[in-house]
Amino acid sequence: MIFTSTTARQISFLIGAFFLFAPFCRMFAQTVPVEPKIVIAPANQKVATKQNRNKVFRGSETSAEKSIVVDAKVNISLCIAEGRLKINGWERSEIRVFVGGGGEVGFKVLQKNKQNNAVWVMVTGFGAAQNREKSGEECLSGEEIELDVPRGAVVNVKGSASEMTIEAVRKVDIKIVSGDISLNNIAEGINAATYNGDVTVENSGGAMTLESANGSIVAFDAAPSEIGDIFKAKTSGGAITLQQIEYRQTEISSNTGSLKFTGEFQNGGQYDFRTVSGGILLVIPEKSSCKLNATYGFGRFNSELKLDIITENNTSKARSIVGSMGKGDANVNLTTYSGAIRIKKQ
Amino acid sequence: MTQKCYDAGMIQAFLDGELASDVTETVARHVSVCDDCAILMATAEEESAAAYSILEQEFNTLVPTQRLWTKINDSIEKEKKSFWKPIFDFLLQPQAAAFAGLLLVAVVSVGLLTVKQNVPVDLTAQNNAQEQTAIQPILNNKSLTVSPTLPSAPEVKNVPAVDYRPNPSVFRAVKIAYVQREANRTPRNQPIKNADAVNPALTETVLGEASYVKTIATLTETVNNRKDEALDSSSRFAFERDLAVTDDAIKQMRKQVRENPRDEAAKQILRSSYQNKIDLLNSVADKTELMASLR
């Protein structure tokens, strides 16, 4: 009854037949194995990983050495990916760089003075014939990296893993992720930070900011180069030891490490020692002149030297002692939460 | 006054008009001579007024929602009528019916094959619908959810608009929830990340504490986001240890200063501990910055 028209019947038959067999055709097509795609990787392809990203892998593993004439007060910037770094000041107006067991080395002059001498130089991990785009990162890498620089040079170093020894330059600014820093005979200031290592400063001058996350800080024979230079040292878990520090403004802090100061207080000086759980030890001359404010929580206070008590407050959880020695020229603040405060005779 | 005072529940029931007439009269007589109950009733009235004012916006938004759905429903009905009528007329013809039947078989076959091949189904419409249902009620009490779900198409006709005003018992529950929330009021939309950060200006124990707390909160957020990449296991251990020691010092000294606001020694230690914590957090933040600059 439905199929009243012949044409309609034929069309319906054809469409029905097509769709009746279509699923079988499709199923058959799915059984035909598809040839897998195989992508062949280049044989010499380097894989960039975090470990080798900053390294200089170009060139041979042999030594590289280069030098450049610069101004006597040149500013030098460099980045160290890996290796022991030694920087030594010399009398020449010239920078010499030696990299042993590592990659290449080069200079990039960023600024010149009127005499056409370089006053700002970047030491790079690629040679002059190369450029950064072709060579990758600019950080130096090698077993031994040595620089001879003018004594008047200002050295800026940043790096990831390195042990550094810098001697006899004018000023130093260092920030490294990991490694020890040793500085000697730095004339006009130090800004040094390592987040996993120790900092040692010896026989130096100028404003100083020394920082370590886990390591210790040791400084001895340091003095300001100008009036108003400040000495700051802070570490989270390490100890701080200071000996013969002649700054009038000194700020020392550690969270869980101990603080030790050996030497004289300067006239009119301001000294702040802060720690949470570490102890504070002052080893000072018998004739010291200072006003001392010791505040402590669960710790204790002990002095071998005579201290004229001005005020003393004791509560259940905090105590403070304000006293003076001699004329009371310097102000010394000692604060600890659970550590002990001791004053010993030098 | 010889009669015993009424509790808050009875007073509220009185205000809501839920009591029997004789009880209502008794309560009214008692309240007129009892100062305590009069104060209680005044307080309850104030709370009711406050709750009404807070919920007013919600009351107002519910009625238009119903109207809107009614309009939408009418529109859909109109569209259904106008769209399907010519199709049904066309299908009444026999040739068209045969062709449509075959076409239907074909479409179903192809559809089944498509499903077998795991062709991803577009869920956008469903997701959008779910997003629309995520309109949060003002109150936190789940039993008092106001307009939680958008009805599906067949239910559109019977969307109930919730109005608490004629229902005193529900309104009372709403009001209690409001009053409790007001009693435990904390700043809205501000998750409490640090116990020290709870409204520091009001509880400042030493001068400049708010500044310390703000700085610490900012640094803590920065460090928490990056410390996993910046600190190896040993450094992380040392950091957490130092942080715990410092936090303990801060906690103890804050407590001491609150108990004895004149304890200058405790204040000094508290300031020192705050500064130590800032230094500690700064150290990690600086390390992260240095590592990023070396990449």
HADDOCK unambig.tbl for C-alpha pairs under 7 A between the chains (distance, minus, plus):
assign (segid A and resid 2 and name CA) (segid B and resid 94 and name CA) 5.36 0.50 0.50
assign (segid A and resid 2 and name CA) (segid B and resid 95 and name CA) 6.72 0.50 0.50
assign (segid A and resid 3 and name CA) (segid B and resid 95 and name CA) 6.82 0.50 0.50
assign (segid A and resid 8 and name CA) (segid B and resid 95 and name CA) 6.60 0.50 0.50
assign (segid A and resid 12 and name CA) (segid B and resid 99 and name CA) 6.29 0.50 0.50
assign (segid A and resid 16 and name CA) (segid B and resid 102 and name CA) 6.10 0.50 0.50
assign (segid A and resid 19 and name CA) (segid B and resid 106 and name CA) 5.54 0.50 0.50
assign (segid A and resid 177 and name CA) (segid B and resid 287 and name CA) 6.53 0.50 0.50
assign (segid A and resid 195 and name CA) (segid B and resid 287 and name CA) 6.55 0.50 0.50
assign (segid A and resid 213 and name CA) (segid B and resid 283 and name CA) 6.53 0.50 0.50
assign (segid A and resid 236 and name CA) (segid B and resid 242 and name CA) 6.94 0.50 0.50
assign (segid A and resid 236 and name CA) (segid B and resid 280 and name CA) 6.10 0.50 0.50
assign (segid A and resid 237 and name CA) (segid B and resid 238 and name CA) 6.97 0.50 0.50
assign (segid A and resid 237 and name CA) (segid B and resid 242 and name CA) 6.92 0.50 0.50
assign (segid A and resid 255 and name CA) (segid B and resid 242 and name CA) 6.30 0.50 0.50
assign (segid A and resid 255 and name CA) (segid B and resid 276 and name CA) 6.28 0.50 0.50
assign (segid A and resid 256 and name CA) (segid B and resid 242 and name CA) 6.39 0.50 0.50
assign (segid A and resid 274 and name CA) (segid B and resid 272 and name CA) 6.60 0.50 0.50
assign (segid A and resid 276 and name CA) (segid B and resid 246 and name CA) 6.40 0.50 0.50
assign (segid A and resid 276 and name CA) (segid B and resid 273 and name CA) 6.46 0.50 0.50
assign (segid A and resid 295 and name CA) (segid B and resid 265 and name CA) 5.86 0.50 0.50
assign (segid A and resid 317 and name CA) (segid B and resid 256 and name CA) 6.92 0.50 0.50
assign (segid A and resid 318 and name CA) (segid B and resid 265 and name CA) 5.58 0.50 0.50
assign (segid A and resid 318 and name CA) (segid B and resid 266 and name CA) 5.25 0.50 0.50
assign (segid A and resid 319 and name CA) (segid B and resid 265 and name CA) 5.70 0.50 0.50
assign (segid A and resid 320 and name CA) (segid B and resid 265 and name CA) 5.48 0.50 0.50
assign (segid A and resid 335 and name CA) (segid B and resid 269 and name CA) 6.39 0.50 0.50
assign (segid A and resid 336 and name CA) (segid B and resid 269 and name CA) 6.77 0.50 0.50
assign (segid A and resid 337 and name CA) (segid B and resid 249 and name CA) 6.50 0.50 0.50
assign (segid A and resid 337 and name CA) (segid B and resid 269 and name CA) 6.29 0.50 0.50
